[in-house]
Amino acid sequence: MATGFDASRLTGWGRRIFDGTDGIKQTAREAGVFGSVPDDGSTGASCAVTCRLGDWGDSFNADVTIRNTAATAVEGWRLDFALPGEQKLDHAWNARATQQGRQVRATGESWTETIPPGGTVSFGFNGSSTAGTNGVPASFTLNGSTCRTS
């Protein structure tokens, strides 16, 4: 339905399926779990973050995915979160990350700095813990706005 997996280069069939009279854009509604259309009628967050942790006691790897649930692209993103417990950030990939106390700030690299509408960006980091226990951050903010977590 798209040429070269590029959503901006739809084939004729892709345009019909997505943009046609009864196409996806005309008939679909985004699931509330993504944050832009919550069940309570409020506007909700414009982002959702998933963080998966590989825990080895005194060290860990984390994979973070940011989903842009807004109708416009996020250019130059900044994700802020606090590491729980005694966790220390050691290294990040696909993002630049710094830690001050428990607070971590991750920003996009040149190849991950734009999150298209409905799209995602992923990055990872590894770290260590002197307490021997690791967990995922409780909350995330994208450019100052709180994101849904899953």
C-alpha positions in Angstrom: 0.0 0.0 0.0 3.0 2.3 0.3 6.1 2.5 -1.9 9.3 1.6 -0.1 7.5 1.4 3.3 7.1 5.3 3.1 3.7 6.4 4.3 4.0 9.6 2.4 4.2 7.6 -0.9 1.0 5.7 -1.0 0.1 3.6 -4.1 -3.2 4.0 -5.8 -4.6 1.2 -3.7 -3.2 2.7 -0.5 -4.7 6.1 -1.3 -8.1 4.4 -1.8 -7.9 2.4 1.4 -6.7 5.4 3.6 -8.2 8.5 1.8 -11.2 7.1 0.0 -14.8 8.0 0.8 -15.1 5.1 3.2 -11.4 4.8 3.9 -9.6 4.5 7.2 -9.2 8.3 7.7 -12.9 8.8 7.3 -14.1 5.9 9.4 -11.4 5.0 12.0 -11.1 6.3 15.6 -7.9 6.1 17.6 -8.0 3.8 20.5 -8.2 5.6 23.8 -5.1 3.7 25.1 -2.9 5.9 22.9 -4.0 9.0 24.8 -5.5 11.4 22.4 -9.1 10.3 22.8 -9.7 9.1 26.4 -13.0 7.5 27.4 -13.8 10.4 29.8 -14.0 13.0 27.0 -11.0 15.0 28.1 -8.2 15.8 25.6 -5.6 13.5 27.3 -1.9 13.3 26.7 -0.3 13.7 23.2 2.2 10.9 23.9 2.5 7.4 25.3 5.7 5.8 26.6 6.5 2.2 27.0 9.6 1.2 29.0 10.8 -2.5 29.0 13.5 -3.5 31.5 16.0 -6.4 31.3 17.1 -6.7 35.0 20.3 -8.5 36.1 20.4 -7.3 39.7 23.2 -4.9 39.8 22.8 -3.9 36.1 20.0 -3.4 33.6 19.0 -2.5 30.1 16.0 -0.4 29.3 14.2 -0.1 25.9 12.0 3.0 25.7 9.4 3.7 23.0 7.8 7.1 22.6 4.5 7.3 20.6 3.3 10.6 19.3 -0.5 10.6 19.6 -0.9 14.1 18.3 -1.8 15.2 14.8 1.4 17.1 14.2 5.0 16.0 14.3 7.2 16.4 17.4 10.4 18.1 16.3 13.4 18.1 18.7 11.9 16.0 21.6 13.0 15.9 25.2 11.9 13.1 27.5 12.3 13.6 31.2 11.9 10.9 33.9 13.2 9.8 37.3 15.0 6.5 37.8 13.7 4.7 40.8 15.9 3.6 43.7 19.6 3.8 43.4 19.8 3.3 39.6 22.6 5.1 37.7 22.5 5.7 33.9 25.7 4.3 32.2 25.1 4.6 28.5 22.4 5.4 26.0 21.8 4.7 22.3 19.6 6.4 19.7 19.3 9.3 22.1 21.6 11.5 24.2 20.9 11.1 27.9 22.2 12.8 31.1 21.4 12.1 34.7 21.4 14.6 37.6 20.4 12.9 40.9 17.5 10.6 40.0 16.4 12.8 37.1 17.2 11.7 33.5 16.8 13.8 30.4 16.9 12.1 27.0 17.0 14.0 23.7 16.9 12.8 20.2 19.9 12.2 18.0 19.8 13.6 14.4 18.2 10.4 13.1 15.6 10.2 15.9 14.8 13.9 16.5 11.4 13.9 14.8 8.5 11.8 15.9 5.8 11.8 13.1 2.1 12.0 13.9 1.0 8.6 15.1 4.7 7.4 14.9 7.2 6.2 17.3 10.9 6.7 18.3 12.8 4.2 20.3 16.0 4.4 22.3 17.7 2.4 24.9 20.0 2.8 27.9 21.9 0.6 30.3 22.7 1.3 33.9 23.6 -0.1 37.3 22.2 -0.2 40.8 24.1 -0.4 44.1 20.9 -1.6 45.8 20.6 -4.7 43.5 17.1 -4.0 42.4 15.8 -2.2 39.3 12.5 -0.8 38.1 11.0 1.3 35.4 10.3 5.0 35.8 6.8 5.8 37.1 6.1 8.7 34.8 7.5 10.5 31.7 7.1 14.0 30.3 7.7 14.8 26.6 8.7 18.4 26.1 7.0 19.2 29.4 3.7 17.3 28.8 3.0 14.2 30.8 2.7 11.0 28.7 0.6 7.9 29.3 2.6 4.9 30.2 2.1 1.3 29.4 
